[in-house]
Amino acid sequence: MPALPIDTGQIVITASRSPETEAATAASVTVIDAERIARLGEPLVPALLRLTPSASISVSGPAGSLTEVRIRGAEANHTLLFIDGIRANDPAAGNTPRFELLNADIASRVEVVRGPQSALWGSEAIGGVIAVNGIADAPGYGAHAEGGSFGFARASAHAAVQSGAASAAGAIGFQRATGIDSFSGAGDNDGYRNLSGRVRGTVKLSDAVVIGAAGFAIAGRSEFDGYDPATFDHSDTRDASRNRLAAGRLWARYGGAATPWNVRIGAALLGSSNRNDLAGAPINRTRGTRRTLEAQVERGFATGVVEHRLIAALDEERETFAARDVIYGGLTDQDRSRARQSLTLEWRAAAKAVSADVALRHDRFSRFKDATTLRASLLGELGGGFALTGSYGEGIAQPSFFDLYGFFPGNFIGNPSLKPESSRGYEASLRFRRTHVRASLTAYRQRLHDEIIDDASFQSAVNRSGSSRRSGVEAEAAWSPSPLLRLSANYALLHATQPNAAETAHLRELRRPKHSGSIAADGAWRQWSYGASLAYVGANRDRREIFPYNVERLGAYALADARVAYALRPNLELFARGSNLFDARYREAADYRTEGRGLYLGISFAGTR
């Protein structure tokens, strides 16, 4: 059977202000395509992120619980998330991405760009950028249903149509699980439910003009074991969080492959709300909005053998935040807003075996000192399939509304004098690409400055005077010998430290494993299709949330998942899926239990128009 070529022509969306092919970018990028997403069959996007190098996933309990993603040792709020081109970090939850709400049934593509990217995308892009998209849906329709262990059930449907110059696509997915008791194993189960949807439509007015709209909505409820209201200790409680996140975006584009100019304008609106209950009684709630206006102009031209692309982009953003409480009699209530304007300039050039990229961005903040960030990269083809890349990048992250203005009587008072956090990083990579083999070896180093931490009394926030250090090595390989098998593997070594309280020495940072890696495979043979993954997480440390609040070791573990499907007819298949097949006993956060082995059965249907 002939070899299946490695696809190096995949379009990368977030490694530049203008899309480029994966082979042409110097950035460290991982793309998980629709075929692999379907064959692995994971319910939630974080399970797919485990398969990317240097992505540490921490789930505080069973599936659907609070999920934090740390890329290359960065903080959980240092990852910028886009969903269908919409900036999706939650302004009502410290501008952190709500990964626990991301239903994989409405995702057809996941892209991860590692390293500081604020020169392109602004705040929060310190560890990297993640884009979850449902782009380029082929005309057709389908439905999917599944059920199994831990009271889990899911159902989804999708459809896409095209008529002349217009196209539209949409998907909806529902999931629920009764879960397990996340605290001791002797209390009530902590489950979740999630209803998600997305839509996208475009109209081509002429060969050069396209207008479009995209949107998504997520509504979730997760149960968890929180803190006893009398002792404030972590215990077996009946807490629940209700979260809603919805956004829409309108855009228009002029240009194309045959035109030297490309112009894009757009506007987006995002709204979120979070409510926490204890035994059915409300405790507090937060709401946030983000309004964004954007305009971008690109000009392509050549000087001799050098192809150039100049890009200029303007963005304006306004965020609002509101907090309300019950247990403190409204003392924590607040209403805040802030604004930001930015100008981004990017230059890309390519000549034969060499390409370069330089981006410069200036952010003007209404609440902080302005910031300017830089990113520069170089890629050189060495011949024989080898290439060498190098890049320098800077990142920033705004303080959250809670860091600035939060208030809990006797517990926390915000600090409106905080500065944005900033990061600088370097990386170099040696790559090899041939028809059916791809490999790379990357080394990086980053420094985080002005990190926002608890003050000495643990009742407010301050900027740390010292710097946190992150460095590591990433090794990746992919092999596609035939349609029967597509195999990829990676290993990451991470060294992440922060200054101690006296800033006289450096300590290992929590929830950052030194060693991690994964193997993923998928393929098809006759009526069969299959996918499997193995994610390894090395030992790391975390702080307990109950007395004496000590730091303890979390052991290494490996999570094995697999899915196999049989097509009864060309458009109808039955499948079986297994999660944590080795029944690993592991913890990703101190004092929180996780699920054991799970088995699931399902059916899916697909058709074309």
N, C-alpha and C positions, 0 to 999 in steps of 0.2 A: 504494500500500500504506500502511495507517495507521501512524502513529508508534508506536514501542514505548516505553512510559513508563519513565523512570528509576526504579528501585526504591529509594525513600528509606525504605521501611518495613522494611528488613532489620534484624534484631535484632542489636545489638552487645552482646557478652558481657562484655568486659573494660574498658570505659570507665567502668563503675560497678560497685558490688557487687551491683546488681540489673539485669538486662537492660533495655535501652531501645532505641528505634528509632534508626537512623543519623541521621535528620533532626533528632532531639531532642537529640543529644549535642553538647556544645561541644568535645569532644576531637577531635583530628586522627586520623581512622580510615580505613583502607583495608580493604575486604572483597573477597576473591577467591572467587567462588562455585563450586559444583560444575560448572556448565555451562562456565565459562571454564577451569577446571582440566582437564576432559575434552577440550575442543576444542584447547587448547594442547598437551596430551599430554606435559608435561615429566616426566622420570623422578624428579627429586629436588625437594623443596620449595624449596631456595635459589634455583633458577631462577625460581620464582614471586615470591620476595621481591625479586628485581631490579626488578620492575615497580612497586614501591612507592616513594614519594618518600623521599629522604634515607636509604635503606638501602644501605650500602656492603658488598659481598660480596667476601671475599678467600679464594680457594681455593688452597692450597699444592700445586699440581700439577693432574693431570687430575681428572675427575669422581670423586667418592667420597673425595677427599683431605680433610685437615683444612680445615674451612670456618668462617670467622669472619664474623659479621654485626655491623656497627656502625650504629646508628640515630642520626641527627643528630650524628655525630661522637663518640658515646660509645665506651667501650672494648668489647672483644668479650665481656667477662663482665658487661656492664651491660644485657643484654637478658634479660628473664624470659620463659620459654617454658612454655606450658601445652599438654598433649596430652589431649584429652577431659576437660578440667577438672582434670587432675593436674599439679602443679608438676613440670616435667621437666628442669630444669637438673641436670647430672651432679655429685653431691657427690664423686665420685671423680676428677673432672677440673677442679678449681678452680671448681666451680659454674657452668661455662660450658655453654650448650646444645650438643648434638651434632648440629648441622644437617646434617653430611655423612651422617648415618644416616637422615635423614627421607625415607622412600620416599613419593612423591606418590601412589602407587596406593592407599594406605590413608587418604588425606586427601580429604574432600569439602568442606572449607571452610577458608580461611586468613584470619585477622583480625589486623591490625597496628594498634596504638594507639601513637602517637608522643608522646614527652615523658615527664618523670618521673611515675611512677604509684605510688611507694612508699606514699603515704597510703592507697591501696586494697589493694595486694598485697605490700608489704614489700620485703625485700632483693632486689637485682639489677634492680629496675625503674627504672633511671636513664635509659637511652636510650628505653625503651619496653617494651611487652608484645606478644608474639606468641602467638596461640592457634590451634592446628591441631586441627580437630574433624572428627568423623564423625557429626554430629547429624542428627536428623530424617530418617533414611534411609527412603525410600518402599519398601513391600513389593516385592520383586523379587530378581533374581539376575543375575549376569553373569560373564564371563571375558574375559581380554585377554592377548595374546601379541605379542611384537615382537622383532626382531633387526636388526643392522646393523653399522655401522662400529665400529672399535676393539674388536672381539670382544664387542659389547654384546648382551645378551639379557635379556628381562624377561618375567614371567608373573604374572598376578594373578587373583584371584577374589573376589567379594563376594556376600553374600546378606542379605536382611532379611525377617522374617516378622512377622505380627501376628495374634493370636488372642484375640478378646475384649478383655480389659483388659491383656493382656501383649504385649510386643513384644521382638524381639531382632534384632541386626544384627552382622555381622562381616565382616572383610576380611583377606586375606592377600596379600602381594606378595613376589616374589623378583626380584633383579637381579644381574647380574654383568657385568664388562667386563675385558678384558685391558689396556686403556689404552695409555699411551705411557711412554717413559722421561722422568721429570719433571726429571732433572738436566741431562744434556748432549745427549740424543738418541742417544747411542752405546751406552748400557748396556741393562740388562734393563727390560722394560716394568713399569709400576706400575699394577696394576688394583685392583678391589674386588669384593666381593660383599656382598649385603645380603638378609636375610630378616626381614620385618616382618609383624606382625599386630595387629589390634585387635578387641575385642568390646564390645558394649554391650547392656544389657537393662533393661527397666522393667516394673513391674507396678503397675497402678492399683487400689488397694484400695478407694477410694471416689472421689467427685467431688473431694474435697479432699486425699486422701492418696496419694502415689506413692512407691514405693521403687525403687531402681535400682542397677546395678553397671556399671562400665566398667573396661577394662584394655587395656594394650598391651604388646607385647614386640618388641624389636629386637635382632638379632644381626648384626654386621658384621665384615668383615675388609678392611683396606685396606693396600696395599703402598706404600712410600714410600722416598725417598732421604734418609737421615738423616745421622749424623755418624760419621766414621771413629773407631773405638775407640782408636787410637793417637795421632792428631793432634787429635781433637775438632773437625776441620773438616767442614763440610758437603760431602758427596761422594756418589758413585754407590754406594750400599750396598743391601743386600737386607733392609731393615727391613720389618716388618709389625706392624700393630696389630690386636688382636682386641678387640672391644667388645660388651658386652651391657648392655641397659637394659630393665628390665621393671617394670611398676607396675600396681596395681589400686586401685580406689576403690569404696566402698559409701556410699550416701547415701539419705536419706529427706526428703521434703518435704510440708509441710502448707500448704494455701492454694490460691488461685486468683484468677481475675479477679473472682469474686463475693464474696470474703472480704477483709476489711480487713487481716487478719493473714496473714503468710507466715513459716513457720519451716522452717529447713533444718539438718540435721545430717549429718556425713559423716566418714569416716576413709579415709586413703590410705596405702599403703606402696609405696615405690620402692626398687629395688636395682640397683646397677650394678657392672660389673667391666671393667677395661681391662688388657690384657696386651701388652707390647712384646717382640718377638723380633728377633734379628739372625741371618740365614741359618739360620732354623729353631731357634735356641737361645734360650731365654728370657733376658730382661734384667731386667725388673721387672714388677710388676703392682700395681694398686690396686683397692680395693673400697670401696663406699660404700652407705649406706642412708639413707632419709629416711622418718620416720613422722610423719603429720600427723593431728590431730584438729581439727574445725571445727564451729562452731555459729553460726547467723545468724538474727536475728529482724527482720522488716520490719513496719511499720505504716503503712498509707495512710489519709489523712483529708483533709478539706477545711475551709478557713476562708474563707467567702465564695466568691470566684471563684478562690481559690488552692488548687491541689491539692498536698498534701505527701506525702512518703514519708520516714520515718525508718528507718534501718538501723543495727543494732548487731551486730558480729561478733566472736567469740572464736576465736583459732587457737593451737594448741600444736604445736610442731615439734621433733623430735629427729633429729640427723644423726650418723652414725658414719663414720669413715674409717680404712682400713687400707692400709699400703704394705709391700711386700716386694721385695727385690732379690736378684740373683744375683751380678752383677759386682762389688759392693762387699762381698760376704761377709755380707750382712745388716745392714751398718752404717746403712742408710737406713730400716730397718724401723720402723714406728710404728703405734700404735693410738690414735685420738683420738675424742672425742665432744663434742657441744655441744647446747644446747637454747635454745629461744626461745618466748616467749609474747607474744601481741599482743591489743590491743583496738582495734577500728576503729569509728568512729561516722561516719555519713554522713547528710546532710540534702539532699533534693531537693525543689524547689518549681517549679511552673509556673502561670503566670497569663496567659491569652490569648497575647500575643506575646513574653513574657519567661519564661525558665526559669533557675534557678540551682542550683548543686551545691557543697556544701562537705563535705570529708572530713578527718577527723583520726585519726591512728593512733599508738599508743604501742607500741613493741617493747621487750621486756625480754629482754636477752641474758645467757646464762650466762658468756660469755667477754669481753664488752665492756661499755662504758658504754651505758646504755639510750638509745633514740633516739625522738624524736617528729617526725612528718612531717605536712605539711598540703598539701591541694589544694583550690583554689577556682576555680569557673568560672561564666561568665555568657553566656547566648545571648539575643539580641534580634532579633525579626523586624522588618525595616524596611519591608516591603511590596514588592509587585512582584516577589516571588521572592527578594529580597535579605535577608541576615541578617548580623549582626555578632557575633563571639564573642571572648571573652578568657579567659585562665586563668593561674593560677600553680600550680606544682607543685614538690614536693621529692622527692628520691630518696636512697636509701642502698644500699650494697653491703658485705656482710661481707667481711673478709679470707678468703682460701681457707685450707684446712688446710695447703697447701704453703707459702703465704706465712708462716703462723704457725710451723709446726713442721718444714718440709721440711729435709732434710739430704743433701747430696752432698759427700763428702770433698774438700776443696780447691777446691770449686766454689760451694757455696751452704749457708748456715745460716739457718733461719727466724728470724723476729722475733715472739715472742709478745706484744710490747707494741704491736703495730699497732692503729690505730683503724679503724672502718668509714669508707669513702669516703662523701661526701655531695654532693648536687647541688641547685641551685635554678634554676628556669627560668620564663620568661614566654613567652606566645605570644598573638597576636591574628590573627583571620582574618575576611576578607570573603567571603561565600558567595553563590552564586546558584543557584537551583533552579527549573526549570520542568518541564513534562511530559516532554520528551525531551532536556533539556540540563541539565548540572550543571557548576559551575565554582567554584573557590575560590583565594584568594591568602592565604598564611599567612606571618607573620614570627615568628621565635622567637629567644630568647637564653637561654643556660644557662651556669652556672659550676660547675666541679667542684672540690671542696675535699678536702684530706687524701688526694689521689691516692696509691695505693701504687705505688712505683717502686723500681728498683734503687738501692742506696746507692752511695757514691763508689767503693767497692772492687769493685762488681758481684758481691758475694758474699752479699748479704742484701737485705732489703726495708725501706723506711722510708716514712713518710707525708710527702708533699711539703708544704712550708710555703706555697708560692704556689698560685694557682688556675689551672686550665686553662679556656680560654674557647671557647665554641661559639655561633655565631649563624648564621642563614641565612634563606632565603626559599624557600617551596614554592608552585608553581603547578600546579593540577590542572584537568582538563576531561574531561567525558564526554558522549557524544552517541549516541543510539539512534534513527536515522531510521526503521528498520523491522527486522523479524526478519532481514533479510539482513545487517545490520551493527550491531555494538555496538562503539563505538570509545572508547578512553580514552587520555589522554596526561598526562604530568607532567614538570616540570623542577624541579631543586633546586639552589640555590646555598648552599654551605657554607663557612664560615670557621672553622677549628678550629686553635687554637694552644695551646702549653704553654710554661711558663718554661724557659729554658735552664739549664744546670747551675749557673751562678752566680746564677740568678733575677734577672738584670739586664735581660733582654729576652725576647720571646716568639718561638717558632719554630713553623712549620707542623707539625702532627702528621702522622705517617706513615699511609699506607693510607686517607687521607681525601681523595677527589677534590673539588676545588672545584666542578666542574660535573658534573651527572649528570641523567639523565632516561630516559624510556621511552615507547613507544607500543605499545598492544596492541589487537587487533581480533579479533572472532569473529562467527560468524553461521551461518545455514543456509538452503539453497535446494533445494527438492525433495529428491532423494536425497543431496545434498551437504551436508557440514558442514565448517567450516574455522576455523582460528585462527592468528594470527601475532603475533609480538612483535619489537620492536627496542629493545634496551637500550644506552644510551650511558653510558660512564664516562670522565670527563675525566682528564687527566694528574694523577698524584700521585707520592708519593715513598715509598721503602722502604729499609730497611737490609739490605745483603748479609750472608749468613751465612758467607761465606768471606773470608779475608784480602784486603784490609785492612779489611773490615767497614765500608766506606764507605756513605753514603747516596746512592742514585742515583734518577734520574727514571724512572718507569714511564709510557709513552706512553698517550695516549687511544685508545680502541677502541670499536667498536660490535658487538654480538652480535645477529644476526638468526636467529630460529627460526620454523618454520612447520609446520603439520600440516593435511592435507586428507584427508577420509574420504568414501567412497561406500557407501551402504547397498544391498547386494545384495537384502536383504529387510528388513522393518521391524525385525528383531532381530539382523541380521548385517551387519557392515560391514568393508570393507578400507580401510586407511589407509596413507599415506606421511608420514614426518616428516623434517625436516631441522634440524640444529643448526649454529650458526656458519656460516650459508649464505654469508657474504661471505669465509669462510676467513681471518678476522682473525688476525694474529700478535700475540699480546698476552701480558702477564704481570699477574697479580693479586698476586703476591708475588715479591720479588727472588729470583733463582736457581732459580725453578721454572717449567718449561715447561707449556703448556696445549695442549689438543687443537685441531686444525683442523676443517675441515668434516666433518660426519657425516651419513650418509643411512641411513634405517631404514624397514622395511616391517613391517606387522602386521595382525592380525585381532582383532575384538572381537565378543562375543556378549552380548546382554542379553535378559532376559525378565521377565514380571510374574506374580505369583501372584494 
